[in-house]
Amino acid sequence: MENLRSRLKFGSKVEDVKLRRRKSQLYSRQEESPLNIGVLSVTVFCVVFRLINCLLVQTSFVPDEYWQSLEVSHRMLYAIVILSCYNLNTVTYGYLTWEWKAGIRGFSYPLLFAFLYKILQFISYDSVQLLIWLPRILQSLLASFADVKFFFLLQTLENQDVARWTFFCHMCSWFTWFCCTRTLTNSMEATITTLALSYFPLPGSKTHSSKKYLALVALAVIIRPTAVIVWFPLLLYHFWQEDNKLRLITHHYIPTGFVLSWTPVQFNFLKFNILHGVADFYGSHPWHWYLTQGFAVVIGPHLPLFLHGCMLAFKRYKILLAAVVWTIAVYSVLPHKEFRFIYPVLPFCMVFCGISLAHLKSWLRPAAAVLLSANLIPALYTGLIHQRGTLDVMNHLQPLCDVGNVSTTRPQPDVFFLMPCHSTPFYSHIHCPIKMRFLECPPDLGEEAYVDEAERFYEEPLLWFRTSFPYKSSLPTHLIMFDVLEKEISVFLEGNNFVRAAKIFHTHFPEGRVGGSIFIYERH
């Protein structure tokens, strides 16, 4: 009887009765509205953050952010052949580097900006400043979309606290700030990789879709063939975890591979850079460079958090860690190494950093403040100060377009860049068909005793001037050079009436043929 009475709960105390929530339209709307507000607020924050990011990055990083994107896009739309008023020689408005002639670059990425240029041309707003900034703004918007997808992926994988701090780590990364708004194929590869990760079947993910992530992987490989390095272990993991392996192969892997088989650029890229070792022409590093320098610079102040997070979350996210280790190992084997090559795995690393930061508990906020400050300094310095001269010099040259368009007694502008090849952008940052040249440096593609033009110039500058400009009438009107070259060619400059017209700051850390300042010399 007592047992029965206890079950029936006789007495004065009344417990709350829990009612089953009905799946009605009213309840579903009430539940969706907070989520929609969350999506909107995160989206607005990411878009505003990346647009500010874009505006505060005013420096150059590597030549490819212009010569493999904007210069190609500009030439695709504006390439014309004009006649010089004086010597009647044909001048091509635009320039393609040797990679495009050899077929190791694809036009998919430059086409994106060429389409943007075409819209500007159609509405007669294709000014030089819009041609420079709108592609970067577009890249910023794509990066912000990837940020949003990354945040909501984190919410499905972890609790709200861990997701928030992981997103914080991602957004305050100095290298992501430095790279993600640039018109680099590496930046687009990192953006697409982050998007693809949001659909990848990670443990606990509720947003996975094989079709979507494989389509994005294929797009990343089309834009930059080396994206396959990052995704190789992830594809193997997916295959190993999949129950219906035959369906995965026939319905997903084979169609994706079929799409890629129609893009021979990927095979040409691998053939030239890996089999023929053409990439070595642009510099080589020891095998341990990524381990001792490269990775530490890219991940920056996040490194202690990453190492701690690897210990905490190794079992759960071992596939992400495997992808990071695999990518660094493969790139370590290749002689030519750059920081940007391993940039696409940075979001993977942020997962471990966020888990570590969230576990600091009482030290969490001080650690977050230190992390933000430690990233803010290199982000602002590299974005606003370091290596800005090669962009600023193009602003100084833009008024020459007015001279070239107006019939005056002054000679038509003829600009020669006496710098390591591709140091500056070209016609995409001038947007008028004045005559411009630079020291070319295509790699050795099989010629005996091959020496490129830039190397010949730096070996004996005065001899190069005598052979390249035998008559004074053939001399350019403007010479652009780093300050380290000035003393070596001072005799030539004085003898041909060249006068320094401008001095432009470039970097506090000159190295080799790259000086701290850029000089513009004008012939009188």
C-alpha positions, 0 to 999 in steps of 0.5 A, a space after each residue: 500500500 505504501 508503495 502504491 501511495 508513493 507512486 500516486 503522490 497523495 498529499 498536498 504537494 503538487 508537481 508541475 506536469 510536463 506537457 508534450 510540445 506539439 509540432 505545430 506551425 506556431 511552435 516552429 515559427 517561434 523556434 526559428 525566429 531566434 535562429 534567423 536573428 542569429 544568422 542575420 547578426 553573424 552574417 552582418 558582423 562577418 561582412 562588415 568585418 571582412 570589408 574593414 579587413 579589405 580596406 586595411 590591407 594596402 600592401 603587396 604580398 606576392 606577385 601572383 595576387 596580380 599576375 595570376 588574377 587581375 592582370 589576366 582579367 584586365 587583358 581578357 577584357 581590354 587587350 587591344 593593339 595600338 599604334 605608337 605615335 612616334 615609332 609606329 610599333 605595335 604595343 599590346 595593352 596587357 601582358 600574360 606571363 609564361 605560365 598562361 602560354 604553357 597552359 599550366 594556369 586555368 582561366 576560371 579564377 580570372 574570369 570571375 574578375 573579368 565578368 566584374 570588369 565587364 559590368 563596370 565597362 557596360 555601365 561606364 564606371 570602369 575607373 582604375 580605382 574601381 578596377 583595383 578595389 572591387 575584385 578585392 571587395 568581392 573576395 572579401 564577401 566570399 571570405 565572409 560567407 565562408 566565415 559564416 558557414 564555418 561558425 554554424 558548422 562549429 555550432 553543430 560540432 561543439 557546444 555554444 561556448 567552444 563554438 564561440 571561442 573557436 570562431 574568435 580564434 578564426 577571426 583574429 588570426 593575423 595570417 587570415 586577415 593578411 591573406 583572405 581579401 587578396 586576389 590570390 588563388 590560395 585565398 580562394 582555395 582557402 575560402 572554398 576549403 572552408 565552405 567544403 568543410 561545412 558539408 564534410 561528414 565530420 563526426 557530429 556534423 549535421 550539415 554534411 552533404 557528399 554532393 556539395 562538399 565534393 563539388 566544392 572540392 572539385 572547384 578548388 582543384 580547378 582553381 588551384 590544382 594543389 588543393 587535392 593535397 589538402 583533401 586527399 586524406 579527407 577523401 580517404 577518410 570519407 571512403 573508409 567511414 562510408 557504409 555504402 562504398 560502391 554508391 559513394 564511388 559511382 554516384 560521387 567520386 566518379 562524376 567529380 573525377 570526370 569533371 576534373 578530367 576535362 581540365 588538362 590545366 591540372 595535369 600541366 601544372 603538376 607536370 611542370 612544377 613537380 616532374 620538371 621542377 620548374 617551381 625550383 627556379 623561383 627559390 628552394 628551401 630545406 625540407 624542414 622549413 615548414 616545421 621550423 619556420 613556415 607553420 609557426 609564422 602562419 599560425 602565429 600566436 595561436 601556436 601554443 593553443 593549437 598544440 594544447 588543443 591537439 592533446 585535448 581533441 586528438 581522438 575526436 578531430 584526428 582526421 583534421 589533424 591528419 590533414 594538417 600533418 599530411 599537407 605540411 609533409 607533402 609540401 616539405 618534400 617539394 623544394 619550393 616553399 611559401 607561407 601561402 601554400 599551407 594557408 588552406 589548412 589554417 581553419 582546421 587548426 582553429 578548431 583545436 585552438 578554440 577547444 584549447 581556449 575554451 578549456 582555460 576557464 578562469 584564464 580564458 578572457 586574459 588569454 583571449 585578450 593576449 591572443 587578440 593583441 598579439 595578432 593585431 600588431 602583425 595584422 596591422 603592420 603587414 597590412 598597412 606598412 610592410 611592402 606597400 611601396 610597389 602599390 604606391 608607385 602605381 598610384 604615382 604613375 597613374 597621372 602619366 595616362 593624362 600625358 599619354 592622352 593629350 597631345 603635348 610637346 612632352 614625349 609619350 610616357 615610356 616606363 621601365 621597371 628595373 626591379 626583380 621581375 613582377 615586383 609591381 602590378 601592371 596595367 590593371 593598376 594603370 588602366 591606360 595603354 601607355 608603354 610599360 616594360 619590365 625585366 622578364 624572368 621566364 624559367 629555363 624550359 630546356 635551353 642550354 646556358 639559359 640566363 633570364 633578362 633580369 639576371 643578365 641585367 643584375 650581373 652587369 647593369 651598365 653593359 645591359 643598358 648599352 646593349 638594350 638602348 644603343 641610341 638615346 632616342 630609345 631610352 624610356 622616359 621613366 625608370 622605377 627601381 629600388 634604392 639599392 640599385 641607384 648607386 650601381 647605375 648612377 653613372 648611367 642616370 647622370 649621363 642620360 639626364 635622369 632626375 629623381 622625381 619621387 621616393 616611396 617607402 616600401 619596407 623596413 626590412 630590405 633584403 637582397 635586390 629589394 630595397 627599403 624605398 622605391 625611386 622614380 627617375 624621370 628623363 629631362 
